[in-house]
Amino acid sequence: MRTVTYKGFTLAEVLVASTISAFIAIVAVGALRTVSDSAQVVTRDSEKVSEVRFAARMLARDLANLYRDGDAQSMRLIGASQGADDAEGASLKFYMIGRTSARFGQPEGDVYEVEYILGRSALTEGVIDDSSGSSTLYRRLWPNPDENRPPGGILTPLAENIDVFAMRFSDGQQWTTQWPEEMRSLPQLIEVTLATLTPKGTVAAMETFTVNFPRLAEPADAASAGPGNSPEGGNRQGQPPAQGGQNR
């Protein structure tokens, strides 16, 4: 009678197989983690590009609707680039023509004060806190600007992690990083750069655009055009924006 014997795995073979299986599992988990991290980086970079692009387009659109008047006292454009001398922070404030009402059912003209401010992400009761948090670009829209009142309006964060908010202003002869209120006129060109940086200091996303402001007509030409025919427009009440109005 023939005896049948069954031969199993030895302990050494089991240990080798377990080691190989564990190695394959570790490699697979590492590869999946790498793919996941790469996907997160791509998504984060895409979000940064989208935010910077959105903020740049919003600012360019507002500048294209800048309020212009033959009376320099009725216009406003004040700006200071990031890193400019004697500037507390990067900001750009100006009057613009609004085609739609900012607040439903409340009285307002069509001339608004708009301000873009680079501050911190901590925002409490409409006040920007520069003490902590990541840099954020804010847009403040004031439906009824009044020089005799503190600035008010609706403050909205546009884009987070904005590291660069740089501006250059040209009067037709030279460029400067500031356009103070004392100018009481408009520059011929404004160049704006918005960018986010990586932890290593390289550019992650950047948008640069230039806005040109053609020269206003001479006062004699504006007078001959007659009332209501001025190409520069005005508000609904026919008054310059500096006359004030009701605030929210």
Contacts in CASP RR format, 6 or more apart in sequence:
PFRMAT RR
TARGET T0000
AUTHOR 0000-0000-0000
METHOD contacts of the structure
MODEL  1
MRTVTYKGFTLAEVLVASTISAFIAIVAVGALRTVSDSAQVVTRDSEKVS
EVRFAARMLARDLANLYRDGDAQSMRLIGASQGADDAEGASLKFYMIGRT
SARFGQPEGDVYEVEYILGRSALTEGVIDDSSGSSTLYRRLWPNPDENRP
PGGILTPLAENIDVFAMRFSDGQQWTTQWPEEMRSLPQLIEVTLATLTPK
GTVAAMETFTVNFPRLAEPADAASAGPGNSPEGGNRQGQPPAQGGQNR
9 17 0 8 1.000
45 204 0 8 1.000
45 205 0 8 1.000
48 161 0 8 1.000
48 196 0 8 1.000
48 204 0 8 1.000
48 205 0 8 1.000
49 204 0 8 1.000
49 205 0 8 1.000
51 158 0 8 1.000
51 159 0 8 1.000
51 160 0 8 1.000
51 161 0 8 1.000
51 205 0 8 1.000
52 159 0 8 1.000
52 162 0 8 1.000
52 194 0 8 1.000
52 195 0 8 1.000
52 196 0 8 1.000
52 205 0 8 1.000
52 206 0 8 1.000
52 207 0 8 1.000
53 205 0 8 1.000
53 207 0 8 1.000
54 158 0 8 1.000
54 159 0 8 1.000
55 137 0 8 1.000
55 158 0 8 1.000
55 159 0 8 1.000
55 162 0 8 1.000
55 194 0 8 1.000
55 207 0 8 1.000
56 192 0 8 1.000
56 194 0 8 1.000
56 207 0 8 1.000
56 208 0 8 1.000
56 209 0 8 1.000
58 139 0 8 1.000
58 158 0 8 1.000
59 92 0 8 1.000
59 116 0 8 1.000
59 192 0 8 1.000
59 194 0 8 1.000
60 192 0 8 1.000
60 209 0 8 1.000
60 211 0 8 1.000
62 94 0 8 1.000
62 96 0 8 1.000
62 114 0 8 1.000
63 94 0 8 1.000
63 96 0 8 1.000
63 190 0 8 1.000
63 192 0 8 1.000
63 211 0 8 1.000
64 211 0 8 1.000
65 96 0 8 1.000
65 97 0 8 1.000
65 98 0 8 1.000
65 99 0 8 1.000
66 77 0 8 1.000
66 94 0 8 1.000
66 95 0 8 1.000
66 96 0 8 1.000
66 97 0 8 1.000
66 186 0 8 1.000
66 213 0 8 1.000
67 74 0 8 1.000
67 75 0 8 1.000
67 76 0 8 1.000
67 94 0 8 1.000
67 95 0 8 1.000
67 96 0 8 1.000
67 97 0 8 1.000
67 111 0 8 1.000
67 232 0 8 1.000
67 233 0 8 1.000
67 234 0 8 1.000
67 241 0 8 1.000
68 75 0 8 1.000
68 186 0 8 1.000
68 213 0 8 1.000
68 216 0 8 1.000
68 232 0 8 1.000
68 233 0 8 1.000
69 75 0 8 1.000
69 232 0 8 1.000
69 233 0 8 1.000
69 234 0 8 1.000
69 240 0 8 1.000
70 216 0 8 1.000
70 217 0 8 1.000
70 219 0 8 1.000
70 222 0 8 1.000
70 230 0 8 1.000
70 232 0 8 1.000
71 240 0 8 1.000
72 184 0 8 1.000
72 185 0 8 1.000
73 184 0 8 1.000
73 240 0 8 1.000
73 242 0 8 1.000
74 240 0 8 1.000
74 241 0 8 1.000
74 242 0 8 1.000
75 95 0 8 1.000
75 184 0 8 1.000
75 185 0 8 1.000
75 186 0 8 1.000
76 93 0 8 1.000
76 94 0 8 1.000
76 95 0 8 1.000
76 113 0 8 1.000
76 145 0 8 1.000
76 181 0 8 1.000
76 241 0 8 1.000
76 242 0 8 1.000
77 92 0 8 1.000
77 93 0 8 1.000
77 94 0 8 1.000
77 95 0 8 1.000
77 179 0 8 1.000
77 183 0 8 1.000
77 186 0 8 1.000
77 187 0 8 1.000
78 91 0 8 1.000
78 92 0 8 1.000
78 93 0 8 1.000
78 94 0 8 1.000
78 179 0 8 1.000
78 180 0 8 1.000
78 181 0 8 1.000
79 91 0 8 1.000
79 92 0 8 1.000
79 93 0 8 1.000
79 167 0 8 1.000
79 169 0 8 1.000
79 178 0 8 1.000
79 179 0 8 1.000
79 180 0 8 1.000
80 87 0 8 1.000
80 88 0 8 1.000
80 89 0 8 1.000
80 90 0 8 1.000
80 91 0 8 1.000
80 92 0 8 1.000
80 167 0 8 1.000
80 177 0 8 1.000
80 178 0 8 1.000
80 179 0 8 1.000
81 87 0 8 1.000
81 90 0 8 1.000
81 165 0 8 1.000
81 166 0 8 1.000
81 167 0 8 1.000
81 168 0 8 1.000
81 177 0 8 1.000
81 178 0 8 1.000
82 89 0 8 1.000
82 90 0 8 1.000
82 118 0 8 1.000
82 164 0 8 1.000
82 165 0 8 1.000
82 166 0 8 1.000
82 167 0 8 1.000
83 89 0 8 1.000
83 90 0 8 1.000
83 166 0 8 1.000
83 177 0 8 1.000
84 90 0 8 1.000
84 177 0 8 1.000
84 178 0 8 1.000
85 177 0 8 1.000
85 178 0 8 1.000
86 178 0 8 1.000
87 177 0 8 1.000
87 178 0 8 1.000
89 118 0 8 1.000
89 119 0 8 1.000
90 117 0 8 1.000
90 118 0 8 1.000
90 165 0 8 1.000
90 166 0 8 1.000
90 167 0 8 1.000
91 115 0 8 1.000
91 116 0 8 1.000
91 117 0 8 1.000
91 118 0 8 1.000
92 115 0 8 1.000
92 116 0 8 1.000
92 167 0 8 1.000
92 192 0 8 1.000
93 113 0 8 1.000
93 114 0 8 1.000
93 115 0 8 1.000
93 116 0 8 1.000
94 113 0 8 1.000
94 114 0 8 1.000
94 115 0 8 1.000
95 111 0 8 1.000
95 112 0 8 1.000
95 113 0 8 1.000
95 114 0 8 1.000
95 145 0 8 1.000
95 241 0 8 1.000
96 111 0 8 1.000
96 112 0 8 1.000
96 113 0 8 1.000
96 114 0 8 1.000
97 110 0 8 1.000
97 111 0 8 1.000
97 112 0 8 1.000
97 233 0 8 1.000
97 234 0 8 1.000
98 110 0 8 1.000
98 111 0 8 1.000
98 112 0 8 1.000
99 110 0 8 1.000
101 108 0 8 1.000
101 143 0 8 1.000
102 108 0 8 1.000
102 112 0 8 1.000
102 141 0 8 1.000
102 143 0 8 1.000
102 154 0 8 1.000
103 143 0 8 1.000
103 154 0 8 1.000
103 248 0 8 1.000
106 143 0 8 1.000
106 246 0 8 1.000
106 248 0 8 1.000
107 246 0 8 1.000
108 143 0 8 1.000
108 144 0 8 1.000
108 246 0 8 1.000
109 143 0 8 1.000
109 144 0 8 1.000
109 235 0 8 1.000
109 236 0 8 1.000
109 237 0 8 1.000
110 234 0 8 1.000
110 235 0 8 1.000
110 236 0 8 1.000
111 145 0 8 1.000
111 234 0 8 1.000
111 235 0 8 1.000
111 240 0 8 1.000
111 241 0 8 1.000
112 141 0 8 1.000
112 142 0 8 1.000
112 143 0 8 1.000
112 145 0 8 1.000
112 241 0 8 1.000
113 140 0 8 1.000
113 141 0 8 1.000
113 142 0 8 1.000
113 145 0 8 1.000
113 151 0 8 1.000
113 241 0 8 1.000
114 139 0 8 1.000
114 140 0 8 1.000
114 141 0 8 1.000
114 142 0 8 1.000
115 139 0 8 1.000
115 140 0 8 1.000
115 142 0 8 1.000
115 151 0 8 1.000
116 137 0 8 1.000
116 138 0 8 1.000
116 139 0 8 1.000
116 140 0 8 1.000
116 158 0 8 1.000
116 165 0 8 1.000
117 128 0 8 1.000
117 137 0 8 1.000
117 138 0 8 1.000
117 140 0 8 1.000
118 135 0 8 1.000
118 136 0 8 1.000
118 137 0 8 1.000
118 138 0 8 1.000
118 162 0 8 1.000
118 165 0 8 1.000
119 128 0 8 1.000
119 130 0 8 1.000
119 135 0 8 1.000
119 136 0 8 1.000
119 137 0 8 1.000
119 138 0 8 1.000
120 128 0 8 1.000
120 129 0 8 1.000
120 130 0 8 1.000
120 131 0 8 1.000
120 132 0 8 1.000
120 133 0 8 1.000
120 134 0 8 1.000
120 135 0 8 1.000
120 136 0 8 1.000
121 133 0 8 1.000
121 134 0 8 1.000
121 135 0 8 1.000
121 136 0 8 1.000
121 157 0 8 1.000
121 160 0 8 1.000
122 128 0 8 1.000
122 129 0 8 1.000
122 131 0 8 1.000
122 132 0 8 1.000
122 133 0 8 1.000
123 129 0 8 1.000
123 136 0 8 1.000
123 138 0 8 1.000
123 155 0 8 1.000
123 157 0 8 1.000
126 155 0 8 1.000
128 138 0 8 1.000
128 155 0 8 1.000
134 160 0 8 1.000
134 161 0 8 1.000
135 160 0 8 1.000
135 161 0 8 1.000
135 162 0 8 1.000
135 163 0 8 1.000
136 157 0 8 1.000
136 158 0 8 1.000
136 159 0 8 1.000
136 160 0 8 1.000
136 161 0 8 1.000
136 162 0 8 1.000
137 157 0 8 1.000
137 158 0 8 1.000
137 159 0 8 1.000
137 162 0 8 1.000
137 165 0 8 1.000
137 194 0 8 1.000
138 155 0 8 1.000
138 156 0 8 1.000
138 157 0 8 1.000
138 158 0 8 1.000
139 155 0 8 1.000
139 156 0 8 1.000
139 158 0 8 1.000
140 151 0 8 1.000
140 152 0 8 1.000
140 153 0 8 1.000
140 154 0 8 1.000
140 155 0 8 1.000
140 156 0 8 1.000
141 153 0 8 1.000
141 154 0 8 1.000
141 156 0 8 1.000
142 151 0 8 1.000
142 152 0 8 1.000
142 153 0 8 1.000
142 154 0 8 1.000
142 247 0 8 1.000
143 153 0 8 1.000
143 247 0 8 1.000
143 248 0 8 1.000
144 244 0 8 1.000
144 245 0 8 1.000
144 246 0 8 1.000
144 247 0 8 1.000
144 248 0 8 1.000
145 241 0 8 1.000
145 242 0 8 1.000
145 244 0 8 1.000
146 242 0 8 1.000
146 243 0 8 1.000
146 244 0 8 1.000
146 245 0 8 1.000
146 247 0 8 1.000
147 242 0 8 1.000
147 244 0 8 1.000
148 244 0 8 1.000
149 244 0 8 1.000
149 247 0 8 1.000
152 247 0 8 1.000
152 248 0 8 1.000
153 247 0 8 1.000
153 248 0 8 1.000
154 248 0 8 1.000
159 194 0 8 1.000
161 196 0 8 1.000
162 194 0 8 1.000
162 195 0 8 1.000
162 196 0 8 1.000
163 195 0 8 1.000
163 196 0 8 1.000
163 197 0 8 1.000
164 193 0 8 1.000
164 194 0 8 1.000
164 195 0 8 1.000
164 196 0 8 1.000
164 197 0 8 1.000
164 206 0 8 1.000
165 193 0 8 1.000
165 194 0 8 1.000
166 177 0 8 1.000
166 192 0 8 1.000
166 193 0 8 1.000
167 177 0 8 1.000
167 190 0 8 1.000
167 191 0 8 1.000
167 192 0 8 1.000
167 193 0 8 1.000
168 175 0 8 1.000
168 176 0 8 1.000
168 177 0 8 1.000
168 189 0 8 1.000
168 190 0 8 1.000
168 191 0 8 1.000
169 175 0 8 1.000
169 176 0 8 1.000
169 177 0 8 1.000
169 178 0 8 1.000
169 179 0 8 1.000
169 187 0 8 1.000
169 189 0 8 1.000
169 190 0 8 1.000
170 176 0 8 1.000
170 187 0 8 1.000
170 188 0 8 1.000
170 189 0 8 1.000
170 190 0 8 1.000
170 191 0 8 1.000
171 187 0 8 1.000
171 188 0 8 1.000
172 187 0 8 1.000
172 188 0 8 1.000
172 189 0 8 1.000
175 191 0 8 1.000
179 187 0 8 1.000
186 213 0 8 1.000
187 213 0 8 1.000
188 212 0 8 1.000
188 213 0 8 1.000
188 215 0 8 1.000
189 210 0 8 1.000
189 211 0 8 1.000
189 212 0 8 1.000
189 213 0 8 1.000
190 210 0 8 1.000
190 211 0 8 1.000
190 213 0 8 1.000
191 208 0 8 1.000
191 209 0 8 1.000
191 210 0 8 1.000
192 208 0 8 1.000
192 209 0 8 1.000
192 210 0 8 1.000
192 211 0 8 1.000
193 206 0 8 1.000
193 207 0 8 1.000
193 208 0 8 1.000
194 206 0 8 1.000
194 207 0 8 1.000
194 208 0 8 1.000
195 203 0 8 1.000
195 204 0 8 1.000
195 205 0 8 1.000
195 206 0 8 1.000
195 207 0 8 1.000
196 203 0 8 1.000
196 204 0 8 1.000
196 205 0 8 1.000
196 206 0 8 1.000
197 203 0 8 1.000
197 204 0 8 1.000
198 204 0 8 1.000
216 222 0 8 1.000
216 232 0 8 1.000
217 225 0 8 1.000
217 231 0 8 1.000
222 230 0 8 1.000
222 232 0 8 1.000
225 231 0 8 1.000
234 240 0 8 1.000
235 241 0 8 1.000
END
